[in-house]
Amino acid sequence: MIRKMMAKNKIKNANFFVEPDEIFLDSKNIQNFDQQQFEGRIEKPISKRNIILLGGFFAVFIIIFTGRLQYLQIKKGEAFFVRSENNTFEKVILFADRGIIYDRNGVELAWNKKISEPTNLEALPPSGVRSYMSPGFSHVLGYGSSPIADKKGQYWQAEFVGKDGLEKVYSEQLKGENGAKMIETDVHGEIQYQNIVNPPKRGADLATTLDSRIQKELFILIQQLAKDSNYSGGAGIIMDVKNGEILASTSFPEYSGEVLSFGKDNILINSYLTDKRKVFLDRTISGLYTPGSIVKPFFALGALTEGIISPEKELLSTGSISIPNPYDKTKETVFKDWKVHGWTGMREALAVSSDVYFYSIGGGFEEQKGLGILNLGKYSSLFKIGEKTGVDLPDEKGGTIPSPEWKAKNFKGDPWRIGDTYHTSIGQYGYQVTPIQMARATAALANYGTLVTPHFILGDKTKEISIPIEGLKKEHFDVIHEGMRETVTYGTALSLNVPYIKVAAKTGTAQLGVAKNKVNSWVIGFFPYENPKYAFTVMMEAGPASGAIGASVVMRRFLDWMYWETPEYFDLPN
């Protein structure tokens, strides 16, 4: 019993702490221990050899570091200090190349001209010179402002910014993205080190609907007639009647896009600003002009649609019509025709451009009922005459279709009279349109009543927007086509009666000013006659009223040129 109690007390007082000496005693195992499992081993001491090697490594590192520090700070310290004071680091812009603008055949219209060895570095934009095809392209291509730096050389405008034309409308697409590089230069300006941080990204290219050959020739012919016959300006448009692609859109006079982009020729730029002919005005989309007789086909179509006259009914033109004077019943107000035409039906009235016929179907005369000013406005609006076309160029203008409301606003206290309706029916009075509006309206005549959207980007289906005009009949369009064809075969556009293609057209001569000694000369039309593909509009601005040479002469010369140089547009063999 006593033994058991002593044994229990011995276990109870036992010390289970492992003493240090027991660890070292157990540092070696019994025979056949498993070295991979470290059986029986708790810790192995670091050998003196390893401690010496590690200490030697740190000693060598400290010696090398101290020696290099002594070399840089003591021996070369002054030299490096001077270098650090004189050397400069600068972040330099790497200007992105702007996208190239092409015509429909891949010909460059606007590109970046790199100067390999310029004579005056300071005079050149850092991104090179933006160059443009000429003549005839300034207004449609536009121009831009090159990167601009302050006196310290810091660029506050670091990109080429489009200011007009396609350069402005599609500037975001064309401009690309600038890059940057770091340059270290010494006190002598010599580069010590450079490294590209971000490479520039080139802008996207544009493929346009323009045919550079057609555009250039049309401009040259307009320019030539303006100079020879004293017109102050002119404009011309050739457009696809089915999808609205513009093959040519040119305006005279024009500016040099390259000069404006360069911005250094102040004398020439100032001459643009002071030129009374308005060099910066794109007459195709922003010039507002009295149309004259080119609106007659649209009113003839309206008269047929409203049933107020048949195509065969003839009206007599003795050279004028007269109505009672509202202020003096003993006198008459006379509205003149440009000549005596005799009895004329609708087709012939279009061909010879009889004013009396259109006075009668426009405002009514004697027993002939007229459309009235509301319907004249209606059929102008159906063809979007006087409204913006949505063409992808900046600063397009709308226009004016005369109406009683318009007159009340602009001529207070002066009521609308039948004479105002007469003048409106022949495209005079307050009528104001742009050439591109008339090109679109003419295309709708040619394609039997579908308004297309004029545009300049090739293959962009989002631009090929068409709107059918409701309520018009094909047989009525046929009558208008026949009248416009007769205009060419024996009427006022006889010069367009060429042997190699059939053309349909309508001319117009709008008198200007109180003295009426100036005129706008117009011609609109389409070709081929049987299956229309292209509509055209040519307008010559403010020429002498006595001159017999007008817009139709430009179009005749242009058709002759196309016959020899671009026969593919006539479906003729090369």
PyMOL commands that set and color helices and strands:
alter all, ss='L'
color gray80, all
select helices_A, chain A and resi 2-12+20-25+35-37+48-75+77-86+121-123+138-141+165-169+171-175+212-229+257-262+266-274+292-306+346-352+355-363+372-382+404-410+418-425+435-446+461-463+474-489+494-496+551-565+567-570
alter helices_A, ss='H'
color red, helices_A
select strands_A, chain A and resi 88-94+101-102+108-113+129-132+144-145+148-149+155-157+161-162+179-185+191-198+206-207+233-240+246-252+315-317+320-324+332-336+342-344+450-452+466-468+504-512+518-527+534-544
alter strands_A, ss='S'
color yellow, strands_A
deselect
rebuild
show_as cartoon
